[in-house]
Amino acid sequence: MSSAFSHPSPISRLRADVQGMHAYAIQPSAGFIKLDAMENHHRLPLELQRALGERLGALAINRYPATRIDDLKAALARHAQVPQGCSLMLGNGSDELISLLALAVAKPLGASVALGEPATILAPVPGFVMYAMSAQFQALPFVGVDLLPNFELDVPAMLAAIAKHRPAVTYLACPNNPTANLWPAKDVDAVIAACAEAGGICVIDEAYTPFACESYANRMTQHSHVLVMRTMSKFGLAGVRIGYMFGPSALVDQIDKLRPPYNISVLNAECAIFALEHEPIYAEQAKTIRADRAALMQGLQQIVNLQAFPSQANMILVRVSGESTEPHGNADAAFAHLKSQKILVKNVSRIHPLLHNCLRLTVGSAEENAAMLAALARLPNP
């Protein structure tokens, strides 16, 4: 009798590039001040926790999600002020929406594509990693266009890349992650116009809009190729996993065909509806975070070995200076020092050359920010 292990490994059937990937790493955070994932640190007041618990306990979790999902869509449409003639679709976080967009533009092998074959995904870099990963998952080319050293859009380079590659989807994160800055309206409008000329979709990713001074969502009413993507994670529901995308109905309704029929659970939907019913509480939380961001920025600017970059999100990008001759030595030493003080941040220094020696700091509570500032002020020389 032959051993089962003498047969070819089923892993050999998996794509080689998938086998070569690294899984998305999440740092263990028990016992740490957790400032690595741009989460809203506020918890619901106890009376609202009890009220939500009662509502969740009464749900028919033996049934598939039904019309309550439509109630959530309607509530989000009111919250986002989605105009008539536009549609809204839900995703299990923004990550699923990004994956569905890549799936929607991926063409069958050997298909004739008038606007370029295969379809290309394009975005400024450094940027949100899922834009490139979604392209890779669908075996699509990804074109990253470097930002300027100050993390502003290199508009001529963006326009040239769009004209050359004619991307099916171009992403603009406003504000950007991990750099936290919001690009000027004139630069965003120039990219939107270039995407129209190339016949592609332009997605304005406004994940951090609760903390930004401006939204570009009104562009979707002026252009048939513009979609706006947001998430309830930064609203204060990172654990609930609700992303949403809205734009011209003719476009959104086509992409929505690819959405799994039950991608949002009844529990998640009810949590989101409950939060939207108490929207003023979350608006006040965002206001507090913006104020704490300003105080944190002021504190960071007093630390000699740090350069803090402007932020319109609930995070601040900092560059660590020092004596290390290693490419990432200063950031690595600062990250390790903070971790030794039980403070978790994100070391982004290896993501892109423009981020050399950079850490991304989430804006926490006033007490958490004070602890982080005190630890950063004690940074040893690398």
N, C-alpha and C positions, 0 to 999 in steps of 0.2 A: 504494500500500500504506500503510495507516494505521499510525501509530506506536502501540506498545503503551501509551505514556504518555498517549494521548488517551482511554483508557478510564477509567471511574471508579476511584478508588483503592480497593484492598481494605481499606485502613485505615478507610475510612468504614463498613465493616461492624462494626467493633469498637465496643463500648459507649463512650459519651462519657465516662462516669466513669473507665473504664480509661485512656482517652487522657489524662485529666487527672491521673492518679496520678503520683507519683514512685516510681521503683524503690528498693528497700531499698539504702541505701548502705553499703558496707564500706570502711573506711579502709585505704589501703595501709600496711603495717606493717613492711616490710623495713628493718632497721637501727634499729628503735625498740624501746624497752621497752614491751611491748604489755599495757596495763592498761585496755582499753576494752570487753572482751567477756565478762567473768565466766568466763574459762576457768581450769581447774586447770593451774597452771604446771608441775606435776611430770611428768617423763618416766619411762617404764618403765626399770628397770635393764637394763644391756646384756645380761645373760644371758636375761632375759625377752623382750627385743626379738628375740634370736636364736631363742628357742623359738617365739614367735608367728610369726616369718617362716617357719619350717619348716612350721608348721601351715597357714598361708595358702597356701604354695607347693604343698602336697599336695592342696588342694581341687579338686574337679571344677568348675572355673569354666565349662566348656562346657555344664553342665546348669543348668536353672532351680532356684531354691531349693526344697528339699523338706522332709523331716522334721527337718532341723537347725533350722529355724525353730521347730518345736514344742519342741525341746530348749531353745532360748533362752527361750521363753515359760515353760517349766517352771522353769528356773533363776531367772528374774526373779520368778516367783510365790513361790518359796522365799525369795528375797532380801527381797521386800516383805512376806512373811508373809501372802499373800492367803488368806483363809479359804475353807472349803468353801461352795459356793453362790454364789461369785463367779467371774467370768471376767476374763481379762487379754487385751488386744489390743495389737498393736504398731503404731507409726507411724514414718515416716521423720523422726525428730525429733518433738517435741511440736507443731511447726507443722502437720504433716499431721493429727494428731489433732484439733486445733482446727478445721481446715478441714473435716474429716469430720463433726464435730459440727454445724457450720453447715449443711452439706449435708443432714444427717439431718433437721433440723427445718424446712428450707425447703420451703414448700408450692407445688404447681403454681399457676400464675397462674389466679386466679378460683376457687380451691378454697374450700370452706366450712370454716372453722376455728373450732371451738367455743371455744377458749381465746384467741382474738384472731387477727386477720389483718392484715398478715403476721406471722410469728414474729419475735420480738425477742430480741436478745442484750444482756445487761446486765452491767456490771462497774464496780467503783470506778475512778476516775481521779484522778491518773495511775496507769496500770497497764501491763501488757504490751501492746504495740501490736498484736499479732496477734489479740487478741480483737476489736477494732474492724475490723481489716482483713479478717478472715474473714467478718464480717457484710457488709461492703461487697462482697466478692467474690461473695456469693450474693444481692446486692441486698436485704439484710435491714436493718431499722432497728437501730441500736446506741444504747443509752442508757448514758451515762457518768454516774456519781454521784460528785460531788466528795468527796474525802477532807477531813477537817478540816485546818486549817493545820499541825498537828503530825503529819500523815499517818496518823492513826488513822481507823478507819471512822466515818462519820457514820451511825450505826445508824438513827435516826429517818428520815433521808433515804433510806437504802437500803430500809427497810421500806415507806415511802410509794411509792417508785418501783416496787418489785415489785408492790405492790397495784394501782397504776395501770396499768402496762404488761403485767403478767402475762407476764414473759419466758419464752421456751422454754428458754433457757440462761442461767444466772447464773454468772459466774466469780469465785472468791475465790483470789487468789494468796497462798499462805502459806509463806514470806515473800513480800512484794510486790516487784515490779520496776517502777520503779527505786528505790523508797524503802527497800528492804531490811529493813523492819520486819515483825514477826509480830504479827498482831492477836490480842487476847485470845479465849479459847475461848468466853466468854459472848456476844461479838459475832458470832463465826462461827456459833454455834448459833442465834442469833436470825435470821440471814439464812437458814440452812438451813430453819428452821421456816416462814419467810415463803415460800420457794420451794415448799415442800410445799403450802401453802395455795393458791398460784397454779397448782399443777399443772405446775411446770417442773422442769428438771434443774438441780442445783447441782453445779458442778465445782470441787473443791478442787485447785488447781494447786500441787503441792509440788516444784517444780523444784529448790529450794535446800535440800531437807530434810537433806542431809549436813552442813549448817552450822547448822541450827536446833536450838533447845532442846526443841522439841515438834513432834509430828505430829498431825494431825487425821484421819488415815486411818481410824480406827476408826468414824467417823461413817457410813461406807458400810455397815457391818453393822447399823446402827440405823435406817437410812432407805433406802427403795427408790429414791429419786430422787437419791442422792449418788454421784458418781464421783470417783475420785482419779487425778490425772495426774502422772506423774513423767518424768524424762529421765535418760539416762546421760551427758549432756553435762557436768553438774556433778559427776557421779561421777568424771569424769576422761577421758571419751571424746567430747569435743565434735566431733572429726573423724569419728566413726563414725556419728553421726546415728541414734540409737535413742531413741525416746520410747515410753512405754507408759502405758496407762490401764486401771484395774481398778475393779470394782464389781459390783453385783448382776447375775447372769448374764442375767436376762430383759432388762435394758437394754443391757448391753455387747454381747450377741450380735446385737442388732438393728443397732447402729451398725457392728459389724464387717462386716456385709454390704456396706458401701460401700467398704471398704478394697481398694485394688488387690491382686490376688492375689500379686504378687511385689514388694511395696513394700520389703522388706528383702533386701539382697543376701547371698549366702553369705559374702562377705568381711566384711561388717559384722557379721553374726550370729556368725561365728567369733571376731571380735575381742571382742564383748560376752561370749560364753561364756567365753573365756579370762580376761577381766578378772574375771568373777564367781568363777572358780576361784581367783583370787588376791585375793579380797575384803579380807583383812586389810591388804594393802599399801595399797589405796585408802582404807580406814578410817583408817589412820595418816596418809595424806596429808591427809584432811579434818581430822583432829585438829591437824596442823601448821598448816593454813590458819586454823583457828579461833584458835589461839594467835597467829599472825602478825596476824590481824585485831585482836585486843586490843591488840597492840603498836602497830599502825598507828593505831588509834583514839586511843591515848594520845598519840602523836606529833602527830596532827592537832589535838588539843585544846590543844596548846601554841602553835599558830600563830595569831597575833592576828586575822588577816583571814578566818578560816575558822570556820564552824559545822558540826560533824560530827554527823550524826543516828545514833541507835542502829541497829545492824545485827544481823540473824540470818542473813545470807547471806554470800557471798564477795565482797561489794562494800560500799562505804560511800558514802552520799550526803553531799556537802558543799555548803554555800552560801558563796559568795565575797562578802565585803563590800568596799567601797572608795568612791571618790569619783565614779565614773562616773554620769552622769545618763541614760545609755542603758538601756533595759529589760533588756538582756542584756550590758551592757558589761563588768561585772566578770567574769562567767563567760567571755565571749569572750576577754578579755585574759589570764585565767589559762590557758585552753585553749591559746591561741597561745604563751604563755610556756613551758608544758610541752612543747609540740610542738617549740619551738626547742631544747629540751634533750633531744630525741629520746625523749620520753615521751608515749605515746598514752593518753588517757582519753576518756570519753564526755561531750560537752557536751549535757546534757538540758534546758537552760534554756528552749528553745522548745517543748518537748513539751506543757506545760500551765502555766497561770499560777501554780499552786502551786509550780512548780519554778524560779521566777525566780532567775537567777544561780546555778544548781546544776550541779555536775559529779558524775558517777558514777565512782568509782574502784574498779577491781578490786583485790582483795587478791592481790598477787604474792608472790614470794619475799622473804625478809628483805632481800636485797641490793637487789632492785627497789623494795621499799617505802622503804628508806632513801634511794635516789636520788630517788624521788618526793617524799618529805618535805623533802629538802634543796632541791629545786627550788621547792616550794611556799613554803618559808620565805624564798625570794628573790623572791617575787612583787613586781613593780613596782606602784605605785599606778596604777590605770587613769586 
